[in-house]
Amino acid sequence: MSAGNLAGKWTRKCGRTLLAIGSVTCVVFLFLDFLDAVLCVFFKVVDEFFEGEARTPCYCGNDGENKGMESETLSESESLYGRRNVLRKMGFLGFARKWEMYRKKKDGGDGSINGSLAVNRWSDCGCNSCVSWTKKGYDHKLHVVVTHLLHVRTEAPTGDEAVENVIFLHGFLSSSSFWTETVFGHLSESLKGHYRLFAVDLLGFGRSPKPNDSMYTLLDHVEMIDKSVISPFQLNSFHLVAHSMGCIIALALAAKYPNFVKSVTLVAPPYFPSAKDGTRTSLMALNKLAGKTLWPPLAFGKSVMSWYEHVGRCFCFLFCRNHRTWEMILKLLTLRSELSFTEVDLTRHTHHSAWHNMHNTICGGATSTDEHLEILNESRTVKVRIIHGDQDMEVPLECSKEMKMKFPELVELNIVRNADHISVIFHRAKDFAKDLEDIWASSRNCSI
């Protein structure tokens, strides 16, 4: 058989395989479209039964229809309503929301729930740890781990010895333990007497509040960090270190306080330049970070949780609400007395907080990242250092390369070989701590 025939046979075989995969993908996600519609009705009925009415309306209606209903949607990401769904296009998913609006008009109210900040939903976990923020007298601030790298001294440091502050922001489905259990232990003794570290549990994750009336926008995150760290500790200068989703928040915080920030270190930042062809940036970010795919399994799970609101809520009901049971089972199966913080943090959230952080913070935040970078670029007071693994499958390396290309004078990019989204820190915590020390030291007498 000639080489041409072999090539043609191989091409035809690949074409048939790709067609089969495409067909299976189409069928699977069509089924999920239908399942999400069924679960939409189910949760409407059950929420009505347990709560009197749904405290957090869903996003199953048509884009224009929903935006016309509620003014607060102006601050929400377009990815909440613009997600592709066959049944939505056919108009089958708007009836539940129309019924809800009709009932509100009939009752003469707007459906708002007074004090919903301190109310735990029936489908969320009710253990003491998960609902502690709902209790009377709770100070509604973020959970912050403060580590003082200070020698015992008889007088306050002054001049070159003045204490510097560092705020650490974790990524999606994580907590402050991401930093305290890895990097903090590798910072050198030479830092003692000079640094105070703040590891934050972002709004909706870890031990921080998970309010049902929050939309988890960038503004919400920045205001909570201001309220929980900057204002109470009276910070007038600080370094920022962030990973993944935390990078978007870090840039927003830096843009708000450009004269306070001494350095910005971003690890695997999700970055998408503002689209010029009319494509909605938030939807572009959603497709890039969580596009509909069946393989690998982690990517499939991420796409399901990001595209299907009610399927995701069902998953959270089964696992997050019953996280103590699953943790016990995992301990028994692995013969361990304690689980790692990554395993615990994975379910320490509500569906409402995870869903809106994905869409309003990650996808919605993509629309304002360029604006924040422009502010820092014009201020010329700080550089943005990026550390990104070349094997990152969660946030592609192209994101950081595009940021560097668009802001060449502002951004410095360090590509770590053979590192992915997590191992870029976990498998090189000591080297990463050394990188941070060098960045902090160089920022003392350096400006752009």
C-alpha positions in Angstrom: 0.0 0.0 0.0 1.4 3.4 -1.0 2.1 6.1 1.5 -0.7 8.2 0.0 -3.2 5.5 0.6 -2.0 5.0 4.2 -2.3 8.7 4.8 -5.8 8.8 3.3 -6.9 5.8 5.4 -5.5 7.3 8.6 -7.2 10.7 7.8 -10.5 9.0 7.2 -10.2 7.0 10.5 -9.3 10.1 12.5 -12.3 11.9 10.9 -14.7 9.1 11.9 -13.3 9.1 15.4 -13.6 12.8 15.8 -17.2 12.7 14.4 -18.1 10.0 16.9 -16.6 11.9 19.8 -18.4 15.1 18.7 -21.7 13.2 18.4 -21.3 11.7 21.9 -20.4 15.1 23.3 -23.4 16.6 21.7 -25.7 13.9 23.1 -24.2 14.1 26.6 -24.6 17.9 26.9 -28.0 17.8 25.3 -29.0 15.4 28.1 -27.5 17.8 30.6 -29.6 20.6 29.1 -32.7 18.6 29.7 -31.7 17.5 33.2 -30.9 21.0 34.2 -34.4 22.1 33.1 -36.0 19.3 35.1 -33.9 20.2 38.2 -34.9 23.9 37.7 -38.5 23.0 38.2 -37.7 20.6 41.1 -35.7 23.2 43.0 -38.4 25.8 42.4 -41.0 23.6 44.1 -38.8 22.4 46.9 -37.5 26.0 47.7 -41.1 27.1 47.8 -41.9 24.3 50.2 -39.0 24.9 52.6 -38.4 28.6 52.3 -41.8 30.0 51.3 -40.1 31.4 48.2 -36.7 31.1 46.5 -34.2 33.4 48.2 -31.9 33.3 45.2 -33.7 33.2 41.8 -32.0 31.1 39.1 -30.7 32.3 35.7 -32.7 30.0 33.4 -34.6 32.6 31.5 -33.6 34.3 28.3 -30.8 36.8 28.4 -32.7 39.9 27.5 -35.8 38.9 29.5 -33.9 38.4 32.8 -31.9 41.6 32.4 -35.1 43.5 32.0 -36.6 42.0 35.2 -34.0 43.0 37.7 -31.8 46.0 37.8 -29.1 44.3 39.8 -28.3 42.2 36.8 -26.3 45.1 35.5 -23.6 44.2 38.0 -23.7 40.5 37.0 -21.6 38.7 34.5 -23.1 38.1 31.1 -22.0 34.4 31.4 -24.8 33.9 33.9 -27.4 34.4 31.2 -25.4 33.8 28.0 -24.6 30.2 28.6 -25.6 28.0 25.6 -28.5 25.8 26.3 -30.8 24.3 23.6 -33.9 24.5 25.8 -33.2 28.1 26.7 -33.0 29.0 23.1 -36.4 27.3 22.5 -37.8 29.3 25.4 -38.6 26.4 27.6 -36.6 27.6 30.6 -38.2 30.9 31.1 -41.6 29.8 32.4 -40.5 29.1 36.0 -39.1 32.6 36.3 -42.2 34.1 34.7 -44.3 32.3 37.2 -42.1 33.6 40.0 -42.5 37.2 38.8 -46.2 36.8 38.3 -46.5 35.5 41.9 -44.5 38.4 43.3 -46.8 40.9 41.5 -49.8 39.0 42.7 -48.5 39.1 46.3 -47.7 42.8 45.9 -44.1 42.4 47.0 -40.6 42.3 45.4 -39.8 38.9 46.8 -36.9 40.2 48.9 -35.9 38.5 52.1 -34.9 40.8 54.9 -31.8 39.7 56.8 -31.0 36.9 54.3 -27.3 37.5 55.0 -27.8 35.4 58.2 -30.0 32.7 56.8 -28.8 29.2 55.9 -30.5 27.6 53.0 -32.1 24.2 53.4 -29.8 22.7 50.8 -26.6 24.0 52.5 -24.7 22.3 55.3 -25.9 23.1 58.8 -22.9 22.0 60.9 -21.5 24.4 63.5 -18.5 25.2 61.3 -20.5 26.0 58.2 -23.2 28.2 59.9 -21.0 29.9 62.5 -21.2 33.2 60.5 -25.0 33.2 60.7 -25.1 33.3 64.5 -26.1 36.4 66.4 -23.2 38.6 67.4 -20.9 37.2 64.6 -18.6 39.9 63.2 -19.2 39.7 59.5 -15.7 40.0 58.3 -13.5 37.6 56.4 -11.5 34.9 58.2 -7.9 36.1 58.2 -4.8 34.3 59.4 -2.3 36.8 60.6 1.3 35.6 61.0 3.9 37.9 62.5 7.4 37.2 61.4 8.8 39.3 64.2 11.6 39.1 66.7 10.7 40.0 70.2 11.7 43.6 70.5 11.4 46.3 73.1 10.6 49.1 70.7 8.8 49.4 67.4 10.9 49.1 64.2 11.6 52.3 62.3 13.1 53.4 59.0 14.5 50.5 57.0 13.4 48.1 59.7 9.7 49.1 59.5 7.4 46.1 59.2 6.0 45.4 55.8 2.6 43.8 55.2 1.8 41.0 52.7 -1.8 40.0 51.8 -2.2 36.5 50.3 -5.3 35.7 48.2 -6.1 32.1 47.3 -7.9 30.7 44.3 -11.2 29.0 43.5 -12.5 26.3 46.0 -9.5 27.0 48.3 -8.7 28.9 51.5 -6.0 30.6 53.4 -4.5 27.1 54.1 -3.3 27.2 50.6 -0.6 29.6 51.8 -0.2 28.8 55.5 0.3 25.1 54.9 2.8 25.5 52.1 4.7 28.8 51.6 4.7 30.2 55.1 6.8 27.5 56.5 9.5 28.1 53.9 10.1 31.8 54.4 13.5 32.4 55.7 14.6 33.5 59.2 16.0 36.7 57.6 12.5 38.0 57.2 11.8 38.0 60.9 11.4 41.5 62.3 10.3 42.8 58.8 7.1 41.2 57.7 3.5 40.6 58.8 1.5 38.1 56.6 -2.2 38.1 56.1 -3.7 35.0 54.6 -7.4 35.6 53.7 -10.3 33.2 53.3 -12.1 35.0 50.5 -15.8 35.7 50.7 -17.8 32.4 50.2 -14.9 30.0 51.0 -13.2 28.5 53.9 -14.2 29.9 57.3 -15.4 33.2 55.8 -19.1 34.2 55.5 -21.1 32.7 52.6 -24.1 35.1 52.5 -27.0 34.2 50.2 -27.7 37.8 49.3 -24.2 38.5 48.0 -23.6 38.3 44.3 -19.8 37.8 44.9 -18.7 40.4 42.5 -15.2 42.0 42.4 -16.5 44.9 44.3 -17.9 42.6 47.1 -14.4 41.0 47.4 -12.5 44.2 47.5 -14.9 45.8 50.0 -14.6 42.8 52.3 -10.8 42.7 52.2 -10.8 46.4 52.9 -13.2 45.9 55.9 -11.4 42.8 57.2 -7.7 43.6 56.6 -6.8 47.1 55.3 -9.0 49.2 57.6 -8.8 47.3 60.9 -5.0 46.9 60.7 -4.6 50.4 59.3 -2.4 49.3 56.4 -1.0 52.1 54.3 1.4 49.9 52.3 1.3 46.2 51.4 2.5 43.6 49.0 0.0 41.3 47.2 0.4 37.6 46.4 -2.4 35.8 44.7 -3.2 32.5 42.9 -5.7 31.9 40.1 -9.0 33.6 40.9 -7.3 35.6 43.6 -5.2 37.3 40.9 -8.3 39.0 39.5 -9.2 40.3 43.0 -5.6 41.3 43.7 -5.5 43.5 40.5 -8.8 45.1 41.5 -7.4 45.8 45.0 -4.1 47.1 43.6 -6.0 49.4 41.2 -8.0 50.8 44.2 -4.8 51.5 46.2 -2.1 52.0 43.6 -0.1 54.2 46.0 -0.3 51.6 48.8 0.9 48.6 46.8 4.6 47.8 46.9 4.5 44.7 44.7 2.0 42.4 43.0 2.8 38.7 42.5 0.4 36.7 40.5 0.5 32.9 40.1 -1.4 31.5 37.1 -3.7 34.5 36.6 -6.8 34.1 34.4 -6.5 36.9 31.9 -8.5 37.7 28.8 -8.0 40.9 26.9 -11.1 43.0 26.3 -12.6 41.7 23.1 -12.6 44.1 20.1 -14.9 42.2 17.8 -18.0 42.4 19.9 -17.5 39.1 21.6 -18.5 39.2 25.2 -15.3 38.9 27.3 -17.0 37.0 30.2 -18.4 34.4 27.8 -15.0 34.1 26.2 -13.5 33.5 29.6 -16.1 30.8 30.4 -15.5 29.0 27.2 -11.7 29.1 27.6 -11.6 28.1 31.3 -14.6 25.6 31.4 -15.5 24.8 27.8 -17.9 21.9 27.2 -15.8 18.8 26.9 -15.9 15.2 28.0 -12.2 14.6 28.5 -10.3 14.7 30.7 -12.7 13.9 33.6 -11.6 17.0 35.6 -12.4 19.3 32.7 -15.7 17.6 32.2 -16.6 18.1 35.8 -15.6 21.7 35.6 -17.7 22.4 32.5 -20.8 20.7 34.1 -20.4 22.7 37.3 -19.9 26.0 35.4 -22.6 25.6 32.7 -25.4 23.9 34.6 -26.7 25.8 37.5 -29.1 23.2 38.9 -26.9 20.1 38.2 -24.2 21.9 40.1 -26.5 22.7 43.0 -27.5 19.0 43.1 -23.8 18.1 43.3 -23.3 20.5 46.1 -26.4 19.2 47.9 -24.9 15.7 47.8 -21.3 16.5 48.7 -20.9 19.9 50.2 -24.0 19.6 52.4 -22.8 16.2 53.6 -19.1 16.9 53.7 -18.6 15.5 57.2 -19.9 12.1 56.1 -17.7 12.1 53.0 -14.7 13.2 55.1 -15.3 10.3 57.5 -15.6 7.8 54.6 -12.4 9.1 53.1 -10.5 8.8 56.4 -11.7 5.2 56.7 -10.8 4.3 53.1 -7.3 5.9 53.4 -6.6 4.9 57.0 -5.8 8.5 57.9 -6.7 10.4 61.0 -6.6 13.8 59.3 -7.3 14.9 55.7 -5.2 17.4 53.8 -6.5 21.0 53.6 -7.0 20.6 49.8 -9.5 17.8 50.4 -11.4 19.7 53.1 -11.4 23.1 51.3 -13.0 21.5 48.2 -16.4 21.3 49.8 -16.2 24.2 52.2 -18.6 26.5 50.2 -22.2 26.7 49.2 -23.5 26.3 45.7 -24.5 30.0 45.7 -21.0 31.2 46.6 -19.2 28.9 44.2 -21.5 29.5 41.3 -21.4 33.3 41.6 -17.7 33.4 42.3 -17.1 31.5 39.1 -19.3 33.7 36.9 -19.2 37.2 38.6 -15.6 37.1 39.9 -13.7 35.0 37.4 -15.7 35.5 34.2 -17.2 38.9 35.1 -13.9 40.1 36.4 -12.2 39.4 33.1 -14.1 42.4 31.7 -12.3 44.9 34.0 -8.8 43.4 34.3 -7.5 45.5 31.5 -8.8 48.6 33.2 -7.1 47.7 36.5 -3.8 47.0 34.7 -4.1 50.3 32.9 -4.3 52.1 36.3 -1.2 50.3 37.5 0.6 51.0 34.3 -0.2 54.7 34.4 0.7 55.0 38.1 4.2 53.6 37.4 4.7 52.8 41.1 4.7 49.0 41.0 5.5 46.0 38.7 3.3 43.0 38.2 5.3 39.7 38.5 3.7 36.6 37.1 4.7 33.0 37.8 3.1 30.4 35.6 3.6 26.7 34.9 4.0 25.6 31.3 1.9 22.5 31.9 -1.1 24.4 33.4 -4.3 22.9 32.1 -6.6 25.0 34.3 -5.5 28.4 33.3 -3.5 28.2 30.0 0.0 29.8 29.9 -1.3 31.9 27.0 -3.2 34.0 29.5 0.0 35.3 31.1 1.7 35.6 27.8 -1.1 37.8 26.5 -0.9 40.0 29.6 2.8 40.4 29.2 2.3 41.2 25.5 -0.3 43.9 26.2 1.6 45.4 29.1 5.3 44.8 28.4 6.6 47.5 30.7 4.3 46.7 33.6 4.5 42.8 33.6 7.4 40.5 34.2 6.7 36.8 33.4 8.5 33.8 34.9 7.6 30.5 33.2 8.2 27.4 35.4 9.0 24.3 33.5 7.1 21.1 34.1 4.7 22.7 36.5 0.9 22.8 36.4 -1.8 24.9 38.1 -1.1 23.6 41.6 2.5 22.1 41.5 3.8 25.5 40.4 3.6 26.2 44.2 3.0 22.9 46.0 6.0 21.0 44.5 8.4 24.0 44.7 7.2 25.8 47.9 10.7 26.5 49.0 11.7 28.0 45.6 8.5 29.9 45.5 9.1 31.4 49.0 12.6 32.4 47.8 11.0 34.1 44.7 8.7 36.1 47.0 11.6 37.2 49.2 13.5 38.4 46.1 10.5 40.3 44.8 9.8 42.0 48.2 13.4 42.9 48.6 13.7 44.4 45.1 10.5 46.4 45.5 12.0 48.4 48.5 14.0 50.8 46.3 12.6 50.0 42.9 10.0 51.6 40.8 8.9 51.2 37.2 
